[in-house]
Structures are given as structure tokens and as C-alpha cells.
Amino acid sequence: MLYLILLSIVFASLNSVLLHKVNFSGSNAVYKFNIVGAAVWCVCLFAVNGFKLHIDKTVLLWGVIYGITQALFILFKTLAMNCGAVSVTTLIGNMSLVVSVFFCYFVWQEPINAADIIGLVILLLGIVLSTYEKKNGSIRRKWVVYSIFFLLFAASVGISFKAFGKTGKVSYAGDMMFIASAVMLIAYAVICLLVKKRNISGESFKIQKEFIIYALLSGGLSCAYNRLNIYLSSAIDAVVFFPSFNGGVIFLSAVLSVLLLKEKLKPKTAIGIILGIAGICIIGIL
């Protein structure tokens, strides 16, 4: 089980580093990027399923729920990032793991012990040190609204994984994800059209070859780690899975950014990474 979590973290972290290299300038670039990614999901999942598709009420229902949730997550993440401080917005998104953990505790009575609470607090402190940077300037009301929805939908993505696993249909996860990817494809296309109509300045985004390559790679990586996460979230308690995955991705992404993107690691970030790893170890071992 441990190697599957590590593999999922590696895929997600590589995807995060790749996204740093993409030029998202343009009103609807991020949605075009995700249209390509959703198409990659469709192709990969259909191929892995042996070009067969099983659909029943449960698979269809959770496919639609997950597809809509993922699309709204991307929408509000983009809106929040575009009108507020990126570091603070990232911090808010990362805090979604707390919502996910306690939701699973209250709804499905998944266990949380004292060591888990201590590890979670240390992990959150590590996340704050790693991602937060004070920015001057007034807080915009719409940023607050977008950030709240970003937090809720970030948590909802993981919760939908867990809820689908509770149905006992994990063997049909590939079919559920295929339906979700089709829903995401339609949702992103609709959002693209709406953004284009509201684009008063007439600014348009021209798709370049490099953009397509990054979108294809990102689609493959995101499909892989999300497929792993559906299985892992059903097999591991939320208090272990969500902190391990979310925290692991944050800290490995920071390390890979230094190694691959030549970014400088601040002392505060390095301390945050050490605390975060310690928190994950406490949750996973004790």
C-alpha cells in the first residue's frame, strides 16, 4: 500500500512541476488545457478498461458527481488565483485536507486518535511555513467568495473518492472515471464558451505545440494519480490518506521545483518541509 501512495505522490508532484512551466496567459487558456487533459482521461481509461464500459446507476451517479466536482474545483481555483495572492490561495486549498478528514470522521466514523491530531497540527504548520507569504494590499470580497468555494470543492474531490469507495464498486472505478472525464470535457467546453463571450477585450489564446504537449503529459499524470487515489482512499482511513497525499505532494513538489526548475528554497520553506514530513510520519506510524 505504501508504494502505491508514494507512486501517486510522485505522479501528482511531477504534474505540479509541469504546470509551473505552462503559459496560462489568456482568458480561457486553463480551460482549453483541461479540455485536452479530459480527452486524455477518456482515451486512457477506455483503453485500460479493455475498450469496454460498464455502466449502472451507482457508476453513472458518482461519475457525474465527480466530473462536476472536479470541473468546479478547477473553475474556482482559477478564479481565486486570478484575483488574490497565489500563496494564500494555495494555502487555503491545502487546508481542504482538514475538511476531508473530519467529514470522514463524522459521516463514516473513521478513527482519529491523539497521535493523528498531533501529526495533523504539525503537518498544517509545515504547510503554512512552506506556502504562506505575507502580501500587502486589501482583500477583495470576490476573492473571499471564490476561495471559500475553492476550499469546499477541493475537499469535495477527495470526499467523492471516499464516498464512491464506500459503495463497494471500486472494481468499476475506471468506468466511473471515464464518465467523469466525459462530464469534465463537456463542462470545460461550456466554460470556455462562456468565458469567450464575456471577454470584452477580445483577448484570445492561441494554442501552441508546446502547450499541447504539456496538456497531454499533464492529462496522463493526473489520470494516473487520480485513478490510484480512488483505490487508496477506499482502502486507507482518511486521517492517514489525505494528509499523506496532500502533504507529500506539497513537499515533494517543492523539492522537485528546486531540482528541476532551479528554484531557490527559502529557509522557512525548508523548515516547513521538515515539519511536514515529521507530521506525516507521526500520522502514518503512530
C-alpha positions in Angstrom: 0.0 0.0 0.0 2.9 2.4 0.9 4.4 2.1 -2.6 1.1 3.0 -4.2 0.8 6.1 -2.1 4.4 7.1 -3.0 3.7 6.4 -6.7 0.6 8.6 -6.5 2.5 11.4 -4.8 5.3 11.2 -7.4 2.8 11.4 -10.3 0.9 14.4 -8.7 4.2 16.2 -7.8 5.5 15.8 -11.4 2.2 17.2 -12.6 2.5 20.2 -10.3 6.1 20.9 -11.6 4.9 20.5 -15.2 2.0 23.0 -14.6 4.6 25.6 -13.5 6.1 25.5 -17.0 2.8 26.1 -18.8 1.9 29.5 -20.1 -1.7 30.2 -19.0 -1.9 33.8 -20.2 -5.2 34.3 -21.9 -8.8 34.3 -20.7 -9.6 30.7 -21.3 -6.2 29.0 -21.6 -6.6 26.9 -18.4 -9.9 25.5 -19.6 -8.5 24.6 -23.1 -5.7 22.9 -21.2 -8.1 20.9 -19.2 -10.2 20.0 -22.2 -7.1 18.3 -23.6 -6.5 16.7 -20.2 -10.1 15.4 -20.0 -9.8 13.9 -23.5 -6.6 12.1 -22.5 -8.5 10.7 -19.5 -11.2 9.4 -21.8 -8.7 7.7 -24.1 -6.5 6.2 -21.3 -9.4 5.0 -19.2 -11.2 3.4 -22.1 -8.0 1.7 -23.2 -7.1 0.4 -19.7 -10.7 -0.9 -19.4 -10.1 -3.1 -22.5 -12.3 -0.8 -24.6 -15.3 -1.9 -22.6 -17.6 0.2 -20.4 -19.7 -1.0 -17.5 -22.5 1.5 -16.5 -25.0 1.1 -13.7 -26.8 3.6 -11.5 -24.0 3.8 -9.0 -21.2 4.2 -11.5 -23.2 6.8 -13.5 -24.2 8.8 -10.5 -20.7 9.1 -9.0 -19.2 9.6 -12.4 -21.4 12.7 -12.9 -20.8 13.9 -9.3 -17.1 13.5 -9.6 -16.9 15.1 -13.0 -18.9 18.2 -12.0 -17.0 18.5 -8.7 -13.6 18.3 -10.4 -14.7 20.9 -13.0 -16.0 23.3 -10.3 -12.8 22.8 -8.4 -10.7 23.9 -11.4 -13.1 26.8 -12.1 -13.0 28.3 -8.5 -9.3 27.6 -8.1 -8.6 29.6 -11.3 -10.9 32.4 -10.3 -9.4 32.6 -6.8 -5.8 32.5 -8.1 -6.6 35.3 -10.6 -7.9 37.8 -8.1 -5.9 37.1 -4.9 -2.5 36.3 -3.6 -1.4 33.0 -5.0 0.5 31.9 -1.9 -2.5 32.5 0.4 -4.9 30.9 -2.1 -2.7 27.8 -2.3 -2.6 27.6 1.5 -6.4 27.7 1.6 -6.7 24.9 -0.9 -4.2 22.8 1.0 -6.3 23.2 4.2 -9.0 21.2 2.5 -7.4 18.0 3.9 -8.8 19.1 7.4 -12.3 19.3 6.0 -11.9 15.9 4.3 -10.5 14.2 7.4 -13.2 15.5 9.8 -16.0 14.9 7.2 -15.0 11.2 7.1 -14.8 11.1 10.9 -18.3 12.4 11.4 -20.0 10.7 8.5 -18.3 7.3 8.3 -16.8 7.2 11.9 -13.3 6.7 10.6 -11.0 6.7 13.6 -8.8 9.6 14.7 -6.5 9.3 17.7 -4.4 11.7 19.7 -1.3 11.0 17.6 -3.2 11.7 14.4 -4.3 15.1 15.8 -0.7 16.0 16.8 0.6 14.9 13.4 -2.1 16.8 11.6 -1.2 20.0 13.6 2.5 19.6 12.8 1.7 18.9 9.1 -0.5 22.1 8.9 2.2 24.1 10.5 4.6 22.8 7.9 2.2 23.7 5.1 1.8 27.2 6.4 5.6 27.7 6.6 6.0 26.2 3.1 3.3 28.1 1.2 2.4 31.3 3.1 3.9 34.6 2.3 2.5 37.9 3.6 1.2 40.1 0.8 0.3 43.8 1.2 -2.9 45.1 -0.2 -6.7 45.0 0.6 -8.7 41.8 0.4 -11.2 41.7 -2.4 -14.7 40.4 -1.5 -15.0 38.2 -4.6 -11.6 36.6 -3.7 -13.1 35.6 -0.4 -16.1 34.0 -2.1 -14.0 32.3 -4.7 -11.6 31.0 -2.1 -14.4 29.5 0.1 -15.8 27.6 -2.9 -12.2 26.6 -3.9 -11.7 25.1 -0.4 -15.1 23.3 -0.4 -14.6 21.8 -3.9 -11.0 20.8 -3.1 -12.3 18.9 -0.2 -15.2 17.5 -2.2 -12.9 15.9 -4.8 -11.3 13.7 -2.1 -14.6 13.1 -0.3 -16.2 11.9 -3.6 -13.3 9.4 -3.9 -14.0 8.1 -0.5 -17.8 8.0 -1.0 -17.5 6.0 -4.2 -15.2 3.5 -2.4 -17.9 3.1 0.3 -20.4 1.9 -2.4 -18.4 -1.3 -2.9 -18.0 -0.6 -6.6 -14.2 0.1 -6.6 -13.7 -2.5 -9.3 -15.6 -0.2 -11.6 -13.5 2.9 -10.7 -12.2 3.1 -14.3 -15.7 3.2 -15.7 -16.8 5.8 -13.1 -13.7 7.9 -14.0 -14.5 7.6 -17.8 -18.0 9.0 -17.2 -16.4 11.7 -15.0 -13.9 12.6 -17.8 -16.7 12.9 -20.3 -18.6 15.2 -18.0 -15.5 17.3 -17.4 -14.9 17.5 -21.1 -18.4 19.0 -21.6 -18.2 21.3 -18.6 -14.8 22.8 -19.7 -16.1 23.3 -23.2 -19.2 25.2 -21.8 -16.9 27.3 -19.5 -14.7 28.1 -22.5 -17.6 29.4 -24.5 -18.9 31.4 -21.5 -15.5 33.0 -20.9 -15.1 33.8 -24.6 -18.4 35.6 -24.7 -17.5 37.6 -21.6 -14.1 38.5 -22.9 -14.7 42.2 -23.7 -11.1 42.9 -24.5 -11.2 40.4 -27.3 -8.0 38.7 -25.9 -7.7 35.2 -27.4 -5.4 32.4 -26.6 -3.6 30.6 -29.5 -2.7 27.0 -28.8 0.9 26.2 -29.4 2.6 22.9 -29.9 4.4 23.1 -26.6 1.0 23.8 -24.9 -0.5 20.6 -26.4 2.5 18.5 -25.3 2.2 19.8 -21.7 -1.5 19.2 -21.7 -1.1 15.6 -22.9 1.5 14.9 -20.3 -0.5 16.5 -17.6 -3.6 14.6 -18.6 -1.7 11.3 -18.4 -0.2 12.1 -15.0 -3.4 13.4 -13.4 -5.4 10.4 -14.7 -2.8 8.0 -13.2 -2.7 9.6 -9.7 -6.5 10.1 -9.5 -7.1 6.5 -10.5 -4.7 5.4 -7.8 -6.3 7.7 -5.3 -9.8 6.2 -5.8 -8.4 2.9 -4.7 -6.3 4.2 -1.9 -9.0 6.4 -0.4 -11.3 3.4 -0.1 -8.5 1.2 1.4 -7.0 3.7 3.9 -8.5 5.8 6.7 -9.0 9.4 5.7 -6.8 10.7 8.6 -3.9 8.8 7.0 -4.6 9.1 3.3 -5.4 12.8 2.9 -2.6 14.2 5.0 -0.1 11.7 3.4 -1.1 12.5 -0.1 -1.7 16.3 0.2 1.3 16.9 2.4 3.5 14.6 0.3 2.6 16.4 -2.9 3.3 19.8 -1.4 6.7 18.9 -0.1 7.9 16.7 -3.0 6.7 19.5 -5.4 8.9 22.0 -3.5 11.9 19.6 -3.7 11.4 18.9 -7.4 11.0 22.6 -8.1 14.5 23.1 -6.7 16.0 20.1 -8.6 14.2 20.5 -12.0 13.2 24.2 -12.1 16.2 25.6 -10.3 14.1 27.5 -7.8 15.7 28.6 -4.6 14.5 27.0 -1.4 13.9 29.6 1.4 14.9 28.6 4.9 11.3 29.0 6.0 10.2 26.6 3.3 12.9 24.1 4.2 11.8 24.1 7.9 8.2 23.7 6.7 9.1 20.6 4.6 10.9 19.0 7.6 7.9 19.7 9.9 5.5 18.4 7.2 7.4 15.2 6.8 7.5 14.7 10.6 3.8 15.3 10.8 3.1 12.7 8.0 5.4 10.2 9.8 3.5 10.6 13.1 0.2 10.1 11.4 1.3 7.1 9.4 3.3 5.3 12.1 1.7 6.0 15.4 
